[in-house]
Amino acid sequence: MFKVAFTDLATSIYIVHNHPSGELNPSKADIELTKKLIEISKILEIRVNDHIIISKKGYFSFLENNLM
């Protein structure tokens, strides 16, 4: 995930993934992974703008739900 951003000198990224089940709420694993990815992004000096989960029901923004 960070390889292309780092190689292309990106200053920020969005993390986006889907839940085929349709569930919009993040799992405990989603929340923990987001925290770890944000830690890594700080080391690389690449800002994570948001982590978004998408499904047929809509979307869930970690930023909008104060999880970042």
Secondary structure, 3 states (H helix, E strand, C coil): CHHHHHHCCCCEEEEEEECCCCCCCCCHHHHHHHHHHHHHHHHHCCEEEEEEEEECCEEEECCCCCCC
